[in-house]
């Protein structure tokens, strides 16, 4: 073996790798060619920085979309400056935390790339614009935005921008909800009331009606029930969905997905209390849910169902027997 030629060959290869790396880095610094670094499967996805939004017309629309997500009531609330579409004064970021950029916080990481998407509630394929209006109608208890409105275009532009670098039709770590161990018993609203008083009431109020800003233009902390809370047709009304969100993010500014405050069982119990039928909610204006009962989510709390489990079990659990039955009998399964 010629040692000199071997080291010469190795040196050439490393030089080529180095030069290629410089080209990649240079291309990543271009405002018009964003860099999408390799995403290791064990790493939580990191969204782009607001500082990297383009400066021209596209960037203006993205920035307006971000402003709409953060200050929804200001622009399209009951007294909105751009139109009156919402039935309450909550903001999108109350659920899509940090403007849809917090891992395990109902973020937008993979949202744009998964639409159009089949939705079992409507039993049809929805566009991203229709999905935005789902939220306007249900959690916000409002009326749909015009699909060609500046506000709809801005919101969708922002959601698309947040998802840059995420493969179309795929998810990245942190874009889904956090995994929980399902309790082997039904969720207990009585236990949940105690947890709520200890951990939640200081922000959302003992009455669950939220905490207003001083000028009552919107909320510092949103309502969890009441006539200005989310509708029964909202995703947060389902216990598994609500429990995942609560576990990873609540109490707000204390819990993180890495260091949660509540146990899995406590998250289920407090979700059961928040979504108790004893708490008044606005009437469902979002249209008929689940025209096809076979496509209902496991934790959708209203019958009838195409399995033998009761309405109470579909609402409070235990959920694993329902999941196992549906798997065994090859029935539609989602939660």
C-alpha positions in Angstrom: 0.0 0.0 0.0 1.3 3.5 -1.0 0.9 5.4 2.3 1.6 8.8 0.7 -1.1 8.3 -2.0 -3.6 7.0 0.7 -3.2 10.2 2.9 -3.3 12.3 -0.3 -6.7 10.7 -1.2 -8.0 11.1 2.3 -6.9 14.8 2.4 -8.7 15.4 -0.9 -11.9 13.8 0.3 -11.9 15.9 3.5 -11.2 19.0 1.5 -14.1 18.3 -0.8 -16.4 17.7 2.3 -15.2 21.0 3.8 -15.8 22.9 0.6 -19.3 21.4 0.3 -20.1 22.3 3.9 -19.1 26.0 3.2 -21.5 26.0 0.2 -24.3 24.6 2.3 -23.7 27.1 5.1 -23.6 30.0 2.6 -26.8 28.9 1.0 -28.4 28.7 4.4 -27.6 32.3 5.1 -29.6 33.4 2.1 -32.9 35.0 3.0 -34.5 33.4 0.0 -33.1 29.9 0.7 -33.8 28.9 4.3 -31.7 26.2 5.8 -33.3 22.9 6.9 -30.8 21.1 9.0 -30.9 17.4 9.6 -33.5 16.6 12.3 -32.3 13.7 14.4 -35.3 11.5 15.4 -34.6 11.9 19.1 -34.5 15.7 19.0 -37.5 17.9 19.4 -38.1 19.9 16.3 -37.0 23.6 16.5 -39.2 26.0 14.5 -37.8 29.0 12.6 -37.1 32.2 14.3 -39.4 35.2 13.8 -36.3 37.2 13.0 -35.9 35.1 9.8 -39.3 36.1 8.3 -38.6 37.6 4.8 -38.7 41.4 4.5 -40.9 41.8 1.4 -44.6 41.4 0.8 -44.6 37.7 1.7 -42.9 38.5 5.0 -45.5 41.2 5.7 -48.3 38.7 5.3 -46.5 36.2 7.5 -46.0 38.8 10.2 -49.6 39.8 10.0 -50.5 36.1 10.4 -48.4 35.9 13.5 -50.0 39.0 14.9 -53.5 37.5 14.2 -52.5 34.3 16.0 -51.2 36.2 19.0 -53.9 39.0 19.1 -56.9 37.3 17.4 -59.5 39.2 19.4 -58.0 42.5 18.5 -58.4 42.0 14.8 -61.4 39.6 14.3 -63.0 39.4 17.8 -66.5 40.8 18.7 -65.0 44.3 18.4 -62.3 43.5 15.9 -60.7 46.1 13.8 -60.5 43.9 10.7 -64.0 42.3 11.1 -66.2 40.7 13.7 -65.9 36.9 13.3 -65.3 35.5 16.8 -68.0 34.9 19.4 -65.5 35.4 22.3 -62.3 37.3 23.0 -59.9 34.4 23.2 -56.7 34.4 21.0 -55.4 31.5 18.9 -52.3 31.4 21.0 -54.4 30.5 24.1 -54.3 26.9 22.7 -51.6 27.1 20.0 -49.0 28.1 22.6 -46.2 30.5 21.7 -48.0 31.3 18.5 -48.0 27.7 17.5 -44.3 27.1 18.1 -44.2 25.3 21.4 -43.4 21.6 21.3 -46.4 19.5 22.5 -48.4 22.7 22.7 -50.8 22.4 19.7 -48.1 23.7 17.5 -48.1 24.2 13.7 -44.9 22.3 13.0 -46.5 19.8 10.6 -49.9 21.3 10.1 -49.6 22.8 6.7 -47.9 19.8 5.2 -50.7 17.5 6.2 -53.5 19.3 4.5 -55.7 18.7 2.6 -56.6 16.0 5.2 -59.4 13.6 5.9 -61.3 14.6 9.1 -63.4 12.0 10.7 -65.7 14.6 12.4 -66.9 15.9 9.0 -66.2 12.6 7.2 -64.6 14.5 4.4 -61.3 16.0 3.2 -60.7 19.5 4.5 -58.3 22.2 3.2 -56.1 24.1 5.6 -58.4 27.1 5.3 -61.5 25.0 6.3 -59.5 23.7 9.2 -58.7 27.3 10.3 -62.4 28.0 10.2 -63.1 24.9 12.3 -61.3 26.7 15.1 -63.0 30.0 14.4 -66.4 28.3 14.7 -65.8 26.0 17.6 -63.3 27.1 20.2 -64.0 30.7 19.3 -67.8 30.2 18.8 -67.7 32.4 15.7 -68.6 32.5 12.0 -66.2 31.5 9.2 -63.7 33.8 7.8 -64.0 34.4 4.0 -61.5 32.0 2.4 -60.0 34.8 0.2 -59.8 37.4 3.0 -56.5 39.0 3.9 -56.8 37.5 7.4 -57.3 33.9 6.2 -54.4 34.3 3.7 -52.2 35.7 6.5 -53.0 33.0 9.0 -52.3 30.2 6.4 -49.1 32.0 5.3 -47.9 32.0 8.9 -48.8 28.4 9.5 -46.9 27.4 6.3 -43.9 29.4 7.3 -43.8 27.8 10.8 -43.7 24.4 9.1 -40.8 25.1 6.7 -38.4 22.2 6.6 -40.9 19.6 7.8 -41.5 16.9 5.1 -44.9 17.1 3.4 -47.3 14.6 5.0 -44.9 13.8 7.9 -44.6 14.7 11.5 -41.6 15.7 13.6 -41.0 15.0 17.2 -42.9 17.5 19.3 -45.6 18.2 16.7 -48.0 15.6 18.0 -49.4 15.5 21.5 -47.4 14.0 24.4 -47.9 10.3 25.1 -49.7 9.4 28.3 -50.4 6.2 30.2 -54.1 5.8 30.3 -55.5 5.3 33.8 -57.1 1.9 34.4 -60.1 3.6 36.0 -62.4 6.3 34.8 -61.2 9.9 35.1 -62.6 11.4 38.3 -64.1 15.0 38.2 -64.2 15.1 42.0 -60.5 14.5 42.3 -60.0 16.9 39.4 -61.8 19.7 41.2 -59.3 19.5 44.0 -56.4 19.6 41.5 -58.0 22.5 39.7 -58.3 24.5 42.9 -54.6 23.8 43.8 -53.0 24.2 40.3 -55.4 26.0 37.9 -57.7 28.4 39.7 -55.0 31.1 40.3 -54.9 31.8 36.6 -58.3 30.6 35.2 -60.3 31.5 38.3 -62.3 29.4 40.7 -65.3 30.0 38.4 -63.3 28.9 35.3 -64.1 32.1 33.5 -60.5 33.2 32.9 -58.7 36.4 33.8 -59.2 39.6 31.8 -56.6 42.1 30.9 -57.3 45.5 32.6 -59.1 46.9 29.5 -61.1 43.6 28.9 -60.0 43.6 25.3 -58.9 39.9 25.7 -57.7 37.5 28.4 -54.5 37.2 30.2 -55.6 33.6 30.9 -58.6 32.2 28.9 -61.9 30.8 30.2 -62.2 27.1 30.5 -65.9 27.0 30.5 -68.9 29.4 30.5 -70.7 31.1 27.7 -67.4 32.5 26.3 -65.4 29.2 26.6 -64.9 26.6 23.9 -67.8 24.6 22.5 -68.5 20.9 23.2 -67.5 20.2 19.6 -64.0 21.5 20.2 -61.0 19.1 20.4 -60.2 20.3 24.0 -63.6 18.9 25.1 -62.2 15.4 24.5 -60.5 14.0 27.6 -57.5 12.3 25.9 -56.7 15.4 23.9 -57.2 17.8 26.8 -55.1 15.6 29.2 -52.2 15.5 26.8 -52.2 19.3 26.5 -52.6 19.8 30.3 -49.8 17.3 31.1 -47.2 18.9 28.8 -48.1 22.6 29.5 -50.0 23.2 32.7 -49.8 25.0 35.1 -48.7 27.6 32.7 -45.2 29.0 33.1 -44.4 26.1 35.6 -44.9 22.9 33.6 -42.9 21.9 30.5 -43.1 18.7 28.5 -39.7 17.8 29.9 -40.7 18.6 33.5 -44.4 18.2 34.0 -46.1 19.1 37.3 -49.1 16.8 37.1 -49.1 13.0 36.9 -50.9 11.3 34.0 -53.8 10.4 36.2 -54.0 14.0 37.6 -54.1 15.4 34.0 -57.1 13.1 33.2 -58.9 14.0 36.4 -58.5 17.7 36.0 -59.6 17.4 32.3 -62.7 15.6 33.5 -63.5 18.4 35.9 -62.9 21.1 33.4 -65.2 19.4 30.8 -67.8 18.4 33.4 -71.4 18.6 32.1 -72.1 20.8 35.2 -70.2 23.6 33.5 -72.1 25.7 31.1 -70.8 26.0 27.5 -71.9 27.8 24.4 -74.2 26.0 22.0 -72.4 24.1 19.3 -72.6 26.2 16.1 -70.0 24.3 14.2 -72.5 22.0 12.4 -73.3 18.3 12.9 -70.5 16.2 14.3 -69.8 12.8 13.0 -72.4 12.1 10.4 -70.9 8.6 10.3 -70.8 7.2 13.8 -68.1 4.7 12.9 -65.5 7.5 12.6 -65.9 8.9 16.1 -62.8 9.4 18.2 -62.4 7.1 21.2 -63.0 9.9 23.6 -65.8 11.7 21.8 -68.4 11.9 24.7 -71.7 11.7 22.8 -73.2 8.5 21.4 -74.3 6.5 19.6 -71.2 4.4 18.8 -70.5 1.4 16.8 -69.0 -0.5 19.8 -70.6 -1.8 23.0 -69.1 0.8 25.3 -71.2 3.3 27.1 -71.3 7.1 26.6 -69.8 7.5 30.1 -66.9 5.3 29.3 -66.2 7.1 26.0 -66.2 10.4 28.0 -64.3 9.4 31.2 -62.6 6.1 30.4 -61.0 3.7 31.0 -60.1 4.1 27.4 -57.7 1.1 26.9 -60.5 -1.5 26.7 -62.2 0.6 24.0 -59.0 0.9 22.1 -58.3 -2.8 22.4 -61.8 -3.7 21.2 -61.6 -1.5 18.2 -58.2 -2.9 17.2 -59.4 -6.4 17.6 -62.5 -5.8 15.5 -60.7 -3.7 12.9 -62.8 -0.7 13.6 -61.8 2.9 12.9 -59.5 4.1 15.6 -58.4 7.6 16.5 -57.8 9.6 19.6 
